[in-house]
Amino acid sequence: MNLQEIRKAKAEVRRQVSHVLAGLPPVRRRDTGIAVARRLATLPPVLRARTIMAFLSLPMEVDTWPTIQWAWREGKRIVIPRIEAGPEDCDAPLRQRRMVAVALEAADHPAVRPGALGILEVPGAAPVPVAEIDVVLVPCQAVDRRGNRLGKGGGFYDRFLADPDHRAETIALAFHEQLLDEVPAAERDRRVRRLVTDEEILVFDVGSGRESLEFC
């Protein structure tokens, strides 16, 4: 497929998955967040990590709050994404802005506010160097059995993970319904190393595209 065809295919997958996610009851989101947190807590890269980049979930995403609370109890530093323009171009279009990671201080009600795309962010905090991040927990609209991830369409994570200082383990979090046999992907799209759902953990061989099942 050419780039235009890939974009159309991505839009159709996003539409189909959004329809499925809209039908999931709130209790399912809560239970999935707990199940995913328990699975993450068994993974060696997560257990070794000193700094974990998480995200504050939107309504149709896996609830990350159980994972964040577990990480704080374990003494780990949590950072979350913030989308911002450069200091000389504060009015840059959204697609030209960059994503940075900033620390989320441990609290029952962290000091956050809605930012770009409605995502909760920490205002004012200085960015954390990419090289200090050990694990990146990545949201997705869909992911396939080769580790291809489909996001919301902004490309922020793809650009963030392309940073030459990036060395972190990348782990996508998803409902089982978001795992597809194939997701349309362009050459610049960044694949994830692992996937954790409410039903299983998959580890991808990013070099060959093979998958392996850790446990169900």
PESUL-V536067 format. One record per residue. RES is the residue in three letters. SS is DSSP state (helix for helix, strand for strand, loop for the rest). PHI is phi in radians with two decimals (NA if undefined). PSI is psi as a letter, one per 20 degrees, with the letter a starting at -180 (* if undefined). Layout:
BEGIN
RES/SS/PHI/PSI ; RES/SS/PHI/PSI
END
This chain:
BEGIN
MET/loop/NA/q ; ASN/loop/-1.43/r ; LEU/helix/-1.09/h ; GLN/helix/-1.13/g ; GLU/helix/-1.16/h ; ILE/helix/-1.10/g ; ARG/helix/-1.08/g ; LYS/helix/-1.13/g ; ALA/helix/-1.13/g ; LYS/helix/-1.09/g ; ALA/helix/-1.06/h ; GLU/helix/-1.20/g ; VAL/helix/-1.11/g ; ARG/helix/-1.02/g ; ARG/helix/-1.10/g ; GLN/helix/-1.14/g ; VAL/helix/-1.19/h ; SER/helix/-1.03/h ; HIS/helix/-1.10/g ; VAL/helix/-1.15/g ; LEU/helix/-1.13/h ; ALA/helix/-1.10/h ; GLY/loop/-1.56/i ; LEU/loop/-1.40/p ; PRO/loop/-1.25/q ; PRO/helix/-0.96/h ; VAL/helix/-1.11/h ; ARG/helix/-1.15/g ; ARG/helix/-1.08/g ; ARG/helix/-1.10/g ; ASP/helix/-1.14/h ; THR/helix/-1.16/g ; GLY/helix/-1.04/g ; ILE/helix/-1.19/g ; ALA/helix/-1.10/g ; VAL/helix/-1.14/g ; ALA/helix/-1.05/g ; ARG/helix/-1.12/h ; ARG/helix/-1.22/g ; LEU/helix/-1.03/h ; ALA/loop/-1.22/i ; THR/loop/-1.77/i ; LEU/loop/-1.47/p ; PRO/helix/-0.93/g ; PRO/helix/-1.08/h ; VAL/helix/-1.29/g ; LEU/helix/-1.12/h ; ARG/helix/-1.36/h ; ALA/loop/-1.11/p ; ARG/loop/-1.69/h ; THR/strand/-2.22/p ; ILE/strand/-2.05/p ; MET/strand/-1.59/o ; ALA/strand/-1.97/a ; PHE/loop/-2.56/q ; LEU/loop/-1.58/o ; SER/loop/-1.13/q ; LEU/loop/-1.44/r ; PRO/loop/-0.96/h ; MET/loop/-1.82/k ; GLU/loop/-1.98/q ; VAL/loop/-1.00/p ; ASP/loop/-1.19/o ; THR/loop/-1.62/i ; TRP/helix/-1.04/g ; PRO/helix/-1.04/h ; THR/helix/-1.19/g ; ILE/helix/-1.10/g ; GLN/helix/-1.12/g ; TRP/helix/-1.07/g ; ALA/helix/-1.09/g ; TRP/helix/-1.09/g ; ARG/helix/-1.09/h ; GLU/loop/-1.46/j ; GLY/loop/1.39/j ; LYS/loop/-1.56/q ; ARG/strand/-1.56/p ; ILE/strand/-1.86/p ; VAL/strand/-2.11/q ; ILE/strand/-2.30/r ; PRO/strand/-1.32/q ; ARG/strand/-2.43/p ; ILE/strand/-1.72/p ; GLU/strand/-2.56/q ; ALA/loop/-1.54/r ; GLY/loop/-1.21/r ; PRO/loop/-1.08/h ; GLU/loop/-1.77/j ; ASP/loop/-2.53/m ; CYS/loop/-1.19/i ; ASP/loop/-1.79/k ; ALA/loop/-1.10/q ; PRO/loop/-1.00/q ; LEU/helix/-0.96/g ; ARG/helix/-1.18/i ; GLN/helix/-1.69/i ; ARG/loop/-1.50/r ; ARG/strand/-2.01/q ; MET/strand/-1.82/p ; VAL/strand/-2.14/r ; ALA/strand/-1.90/p ; VAL/strand/-2.30/q ; ALA/strand/-1.24/p ; LEU/loop/-1.89/o ; GLU/loop/-1.24/q ; ALA/loop/-1.11/p ; ALA/loop/-2.96/q ; ASP/loop/-1.14/h ; HIS/loop/-2.33/n ; PRO/loop/-1.04/q ; ALA/loop/-1.39/n ; VAL/loop/-2.20/r ; ARG/strand/-2.60/q ; PRO/strand/-1.10/p ; GLY/loop/-2.10/b ; ALA/helix/-1.05/p ; LEU/helix/1.11/j ; GLY/helix/1.37/j ; ILE/loop/-1.34/p ; LEU/strand/-1.23/p ; GLU/strand/-2.33/r ; VAL/loop/-1.68/o ; PRO/loop/-1.36/q ; GLY/loop/1.46/h ; ALA/loop/-1.20/q ; ALA/loop/-1.28/q ; PRO/strand/-1.09/q ; VAL/loop/-1.58/p ; PRO/loop/-0.98/p ; VAL/helix/-1.00/h ; ALA/helix/-1.13/i ; GLU/helix/-1.50/i ; ILE/loop/-1.55/p ; ASP/loop/-1.63/h ; VAL/strand/-2.42/p ; VAL/strand/-2.02/o ; LEU/strand/-1.55/o ; VAL/strand/-1.91/p ; PRO/loop/-1.31/r ; CYS/loop/-2.70/q ; GLN/loop/-1.55/h ; ALA/strand/-2.80/q ; VAL/strand/-2.59/q ; ASP/strand/-1.98/a ; ARG/loop/-1.46/j ; ARG/loop/-2.02/i ; GLY/loop/1.61/j ; ASN/loop/-1.25/p ; ARG/strand/-1.99/p ; LEU/strand/-1.91/p ; GLY/loop/-1.69/b ; LYS/loop/-1.44/i ; GLY/loop/2.02/i ; GLY/loop/-1.42/h ; GLY/loop/1.33/j ; PHE/helix/-1.14/g ; TYR/helix/-1.20/h ; ASP/helix/-1.05/g ; ARG/helix/-1.23/h ; PHE/helix/-1.10/g ; LEU/helix/-1.30/i ; ALA/loop/-1.47/i ; ASP/loop/-1.00/p ; PRO/loop/-1.08/i ; ASP/loop/-1.52/i ; HIS/loop/-1.19/p ; ARG/loop/-2.39/j ; ALA/loop/-1.34/q ; GLU/strand/-1.26/p ; THR/strand/-1.83/p ; ILE/strand/-2.27/o ; ALA/strand/-1.44/q ; LEU/strand/-1.97/p ; ALA/loop/-2.72/q ; PHE/loop/-1.25/q ; HIS/helix/-0.98/h ; GLU/helix/-1.14/i ; GLN/helix/-1.53/i ; LEU/strand/-1.52/o ; LEU/strand/-2.01/r ; ASP/loop/-1.19/h ; GLU/loop/-2.66/p ; VAL/loop/-2.12/p ; PRO/loop/-1.10/p ; ALA/loop/-2.50/q ; ALA/loop/-1.72/r ; GLU/loop/-1.06/h ; ARG/loop/-1.41/i ; ASP/loop/-1.18/p ; ARG/loop/-1.61/p ; ARG/loop/-1.45/q ; VAL/loop/-1.70/q ; ARG/loop/-1.49/h ; ARG/strand/-2.47/r ; LEU/strand/-2.32/p ; VAL/strand/-2.14/p ; THR/loop/-2.10/a ; ASP/loop/-1.30/i ; GLU/loop/-2.08/h ; GLU/loop/-2.82/r ; ILE/strand/-2.12/p ; LEU/strand/-2.06/p ; VAL/strand/-2.02/p ; PHE/strand/-1.83/p ; ASP/strand/-1.47/n ; VAL/loop/-1.11/h ; GLY/loop/-1.27/h ; SER/loop/-1.88/i ; GLY/loop/1.52/j ; ARG/strand/-1.40/q ; GLU/strand/-2.12/q ; SER/strand/-2.43/q ; LEU/strand/-1.67/p ; GLU/strand/-1.38/g ; PHE/strand/-2.92/r ; CYS/loop/-1.89/*
END
